[in-house]
Amino acid sequence: MKHNLFRTGVSLLLLLAMLAASLPAVFAAEGSNLYITGYQVTDSSGRSVGSISKGNTVNITVSVKDTGDGTGAGDPKTLDITKLDDSFTGGSLSVEKTSSDSAPLVYAVRLTGLTYKGVGQSLKLQVGTAGDASSYQTLEVTITEAVVYEAPTNVPEPPSAPDPATASAPPPPP
């Protein structure tokens, strides 16, 4: 009986420990207030791009709205913004405020010189306030202009080796 009570007690403690570990993540998710409201893809001269093929270099500007800042007085340049591993490589990042001071904060994250890998269509950003680990959010946008690379399927097969000639038996003696 004591052994069974011990197991129940340990199980209950483990359950409480797992619950306590997961609660901060749940509450942090509820505090999320950043949303991607759109994006624009351009080439190096600023013209809109209709499709991106593997190896193409483009600029992508992502519009982000912070609904937690109802005053619009925040400065997005104080944010810590990082491009994560996604369908694009390279590039540099800059940010500028696009909303007025009396409206919720909206800013543009401009990524220049991105090279498309040819795999997937995602662009991922991590945004937060430096020094405040609970403030970070991962934002992901699907770049529909990205054309997923597929290897050619009509590649001719290499010629097969000819069958070796069958040895013929010598003719019977006369």
C-alpha positions as a Markdown table, in Angstrom:
| # | Residue | x | y | z |
|---|---|---|---|---|
| 1 | Met | 0.0 | 0.0 | 0.0 |
| 2 | Lys | 2.8 | 2.4 | 0.9 |
| 3 | His | 4.6 | 1.6 | -2.4 |
| 4 | Asn | 1.4 | 2.5 | -4.4 |
| 5 | Leu | 1.0 | 5.8 | -2.4 |
| 6 | Phe | 4.6 | 6.7 | -3.2 |
| 7 | Arg | 4.1 | 6.1 | -6.9 |
| 8 | Thr | 1.0 | 8.3 | -6.9 |
| 9 | Gly | 2.8 | 11.1 | -5.0 |
| 10 | Val | 5.8 | 11.0 | -7.4 |
| 11 | Ser | 3.5 | 11.0 | -10.5 |
| 12 | Leu | 1.6 | 14.0 | -9.1 |
| 13 | Leu | 4.8 | 15.9 | -8.5 |
| 14 | Leu | 6.0 | 15.2 | -12.0 |
| 15 | Leu | 2.7 | 16.3 | -13.4 |
| 16 | Leu | 2.9 | 19.6 | -11.4 |
| 17 | Ala | 6.5 | 20.2 | -12.5 |
| 18 | Met | 5.6 | 19.8 | -16.2 |
| 19 | Leu | 2.6 | 22.1 | -15.8 |
| 20 | Ala | 4.7 | 24.7 | -14.1 |
| 21 | Ala | 7.3 | 24.6 | -16.8 |
| 22 | Ser | 4.7 | 25.0 | -19.6 |
| 23 | Leu | 2.7 | 27.9 | -18.1 |
| 24 | Pro | 5.1 | 30.7 | -18.9 |
| 25 | Ala | 5.1 | 29.7 | -22.5 |
| 26 | Val | 1.3 | 29.8 | -22.6 |
| 27 | Phe | 1.1 | 33.2 | -21.0 |
| 28 | Ala | 3.8 | 34.6 | -23.3 |
| 29 | Ala | 1.8 | 33.4 | -26.3 |
| 30 | Glu | -1.2 | 35.2 | -25.1 |
| 31 | Gly | 0.8 | 38.5 | -25.0 |
| 32 | Ser | 1.7 | 38.3 | -28.6 |
| 33 | Asn | 0.9 | 41.6 | -30.3 |
| 34 | Leu | 2.9 | 41.7 | -33.5 |
| 35 | Tyr | 1.3 | 41.0 | -36.9 |
| 36 | Ile | 2.5 | 41.0 | -40.5 |
| 37 | Thr | 0.1 | 43.1 | -42.5 |
| 38 | Gly | 1.8 | 42.7 | -45.9 |
| 39 | Tyr | 5.0 | 42.5 | -47.9 |
| 40 | Gln | 6.5 | 43.8 | -51.1 |
| 41 | Val | 9.1 | 42.1 | -53.3 |
| 42 | Thr | 11.4 | 44.3 | -55.5 |
| 43 | Asp | 14.5 | 44.0 | -57.5 |
| 44 | Ser | 17.7 | 46.0 | -56.9 |
| 45 | Ser | 16.3 | 49.0 | -58.9 |
| 46 | Gly | 13.1 | 49.0 | -56.8 |
| 47 | Arg | 10.7 | 47.5 | -59.5 |
| 48 | Ser | 8.1 | 45.0 | -58.3 |
| 49 | Val | 9.0 | 41.3 | -58.9 |
| 50 | Gly | 6.3 | 38.8 | -60.1 |
| 51 | Ser | 8.4 | 35.7 | -59.5 |
| 52 | Ile | 11.6 | 34.7 | -57.8 |
| 53 | Ser | 13.6 | 31.7 | -59.1 |
| 54 | Lys | 16.4 | 29.8 | -57.4 |
| 55 | Gly | 19.5 | 32.0 | -57.1 |
| 56 | Asn | 17.6 | 35.3 | -57.7 |
| 57 | Thr | 18.5 | 38.2 | -55.4 |
| 58 | Val | 15.6 | 40.4 | -54.3 |
| 59 | Asn | 14.6 | 42.9 | -51.6 |
| 60 | Ile | 11.6 | 42.2 | -49.4 |
| 61 | Thr | 9.9 | 44.8 | -47.3 |
| 62 | Val | 7.6 | 43.4 | -44.6 |
| 63 | Ser | 5.0 | 45.6 | -42.8 |
| 64 | Val | 4.6 | 44.8 | -39.1 |
| 65 | Lys | 1.8 | 46.2 | -36.9 |
| 66 | Asp | 2.3 | 46.3 | -33.1 |
| 67 | Thr | -1.2 | 46.3 | -31.6 |
| 68 | Gly | 0.3 | 46.5 | -28.1 |
| 69 | Asp | 1.4 | 50.1 | -28.7 |
| 70 | Gly | -1.8 | 52.0 | -29.1 |
| 71 | Thr | -0.1 | 55.3 | -28.9 |
| 72 | Gly | 2.2 | 54.8 | -31.9 |
| 73 | Ala | 4.9 | 56.6 | -30.0 |
| 74 | Gly | 7.3 | 53.6 | -30.0 |
| 75 | Asp | 10.5 | 53.6 | -31.9 |
| 76 | Pro | 11.0 | 50.4 | -33.9 |
| 77 | Lys | 14.7 | 51.1 | -34.2 |
| 78 | Thr | 15.0 | 50.1 | -30.5 |
| 79 | Leu | 13.7 | 46.6 | -31.4 |
| 80 | Asp | 16.0 | 43.6 | -31.8 |
| 81 | Ile | 15.1 | 42.1 | -35.2 |
| 82 | Thr | 16.8 | 39.0 | -36.7 |
| 83 | Lys | 16.2 | 37.1 | -39.9 |
| 84 | Leu | 15.9 | 33.4 | -39.1 |
| 85 | Asp | 16.9 | 30.4 | -41.2 |
| 86 | Asp | 14.3 | 30.2 | -44.0 |
| 87 | Ser | 14.0 | 30.1 | -47.8 |
| 88 | Phe | 16.4 | 33.0 | -48.3 |
| 89 | Thr | 20.0 | 33.6 | -47.5 |
| 90 | Gly | 22.2 | 36.7 | -47.1 |
| 91 | Gly | 21.1 | 40.2 | -47.1 |
| 92 | Ser | 20.9 | 43.1 | -44.7 |
| 93 | Leu | 18.1 | 44.4 | -42.5 |
| 94 | Ser | 16.8 | 47.9 | -41.7 |
| 95 | Val | 13.6 | 49.2 | -40.1 |
| 96 | Glu | 11.6 | 52.4 | -40.3 |
| 97 | Lys | 8.4 | 53.6 | -38.7 |
| 98 | Thr | 5.5 | 54.1 | -41.2 |
| 99 | Ser | 2.6 | 55.0 | -38.8 |
| 100 | Ser | 1.7 | 58.4 | -37.3 |
| 101 | Asp | 2.2 | 59.0 | -33.6 |
| 102 | Ser | -1.5 | 58.8 | -32.8 |
| 103 | Ala | -2.1 | 55.4 | -34.4 |
| 104 | Pro | -0.9 | 51.9 | -33.4 |
| 105 | Leu | 2.8 | 51.4 | -34.2 |
| 106 | Val | 3.4 | 50.1 | -37.8 |
| 107 | Tyr | 6.9 | 49.7 | -39.2 |
| 108 | Ala | 8.6 | 48.4 | -42.3 |
| 109 | Val | 11.3 | 45.8 | -42.0 |
| 110 | Arg | 13.4 | 46.1 | -45.2 |
| 111 | Leu | 15.6 | 43.1 | -46.1 |
| 112 | Thr | 17.9 | 43.9 | -49.0 |
| 113 | Gly | 20.1 | 41.5 | -51.1 |
| 114 | Leu | 18.3 | 38.3 | -50.2 |
| 115 | Thr | 19.1 | 35.3 | -52.4 |
| 116 | Tyr | 16.4 | 32.7 | -52.9 |
| 117 | Lys | 17.4 | 29.1 | -52.1 |
| 118 | Gly | 14.8 | 27.5 | -54.4 |
| 119 | Val | 13.3 | 25.6 | -51.4 |
| 120 | Gly | 10.1 | 26.6 | -49.7 |
| 121 | Gln | 8.4 | 30.0 | -49.7 |
| 122 | Ser | 8.9 | 31.3 | -46.1 |
| 123 | Leu | 10.6 | 34.3 | -44.7 |
| 124 | Lys | 11.0 | 34.3 | -40.9 |
| 125 | Leu | 11.8 | 37.1 | -38.5 |
| 126 | Gln | 12.3 | 37.2 | -34.8 |
| 127 | Val | 11.3 | 40.5 | -33.2 |
| 128 | Gly | 11.7 | 41.5 | -29.6 |
| 129 | Thr | 13.2 | 44.0 | -27.1 |
| 130 | Ala | 16.8 | 43.4 | -26.3 |
| 131 | Gly | 17.2 | 42.2 | -22.7 |
| 132 | Asp | 13.5 | 41.1 | -22.4 |
| 133 | Ala | 13.4 | 37.4 | -23.4 |
| 134 | Ser | 9.7 | 37.1 | -23.0 |
| 135 | Ser | 9.1 | 39.9 | -25.6 |
| 136 | Tyr | 10.4 | 37.9 | -28.6 |
| 137 | Gln | 8.0 | 36.7 | -31.2 |
| 138 | Thr | 8.7 | 34.7 | -34.4 |
| 139 | Leu | 6.9 | 36.1 | -37.4 |
| 140 | Glu | 6.6 | 34.1 | -40.7 |
| 141 | Val | 5.3 | 35.2 | -44.0 |
| 142 | Thr | 4.8 | 33.1 | -47.2 |
| 143 | Ile | 6.4 | 34.7 | -50.2 |
| 144 | Thr | 4.1 | 33.6 | -53.0 |
| 145 | Glu | 6.4 | 35.0 | -55.7 |
| 146 | Ala | 9.0 | 32.3 | -54.8 |
| 147 | Val | 9.0 | 29.5 | -57.4 |
| 148 | Val | 10.0 | 26.2 | -55.7 |
| 149 | Tyr | 12.9 | 24.7 | -57.7 |
| 150 | Glu | 12.2 | 21.2 | -59.2 |
| 151 | Ala | 14.9 | 19.3 | -60.9 |
| 152 | Pro | 14.2 | 18.5 | -64.6 |
| 153 | Thr | 12.4 | 15.2 | -65.0 |
| 154 | Asn | 13.0 | 14.7 | -68.7 |
| 155 | Val | 16.8 | 14.0 | -68.5 |
| 156 | Pro | 17.6 | 11.2 | -70.8 |
| 157 | Glu | 18.9 | 8.0 | -69.2 |
| 158 | Pro | 22.5 | 7.1 | -70.0 |
| 159 | Pro | 22.8 | 4.4 | -72.6 |
| 160 | Ser | 22.9 | 0.9 | -71.2 |
| 161 | Ala | 25.8 | -1.4 | -71.7 |
| 162 | Pro | 25.3 | -3.8 | -74.5 |
| 163 | Asp | 24.7 | -7.4 | -73.6 |
| 164 | Pro | 27.8 | -9.5 | -73.9 |
| 165 | Ala | 27.8 | -11.8 | -76.9 |
| 166 | Thr | 26.9 | -15.3 | -76.1 |
| 167 | Ala | 29.7 | -17.7 | -76.7 |
| 168 | Ser | 28.7 | -20.3 | -79.3 |
| 169 | Ala | 29.7 | -23.9 | -78.9 |
| 170 | Pro | 32.1 | -25.2 | -81.4 |
| 171 | Pro | 30.5 | -27.1 | -84.2 |
| 172 | Pro | 30.4 | -30.9 | -83.7 |
| 173 | Pro | 33.3 | -32.9 | -85.4 |
| 174 | Pro | 32.5 | -34.3 | -88.9 |
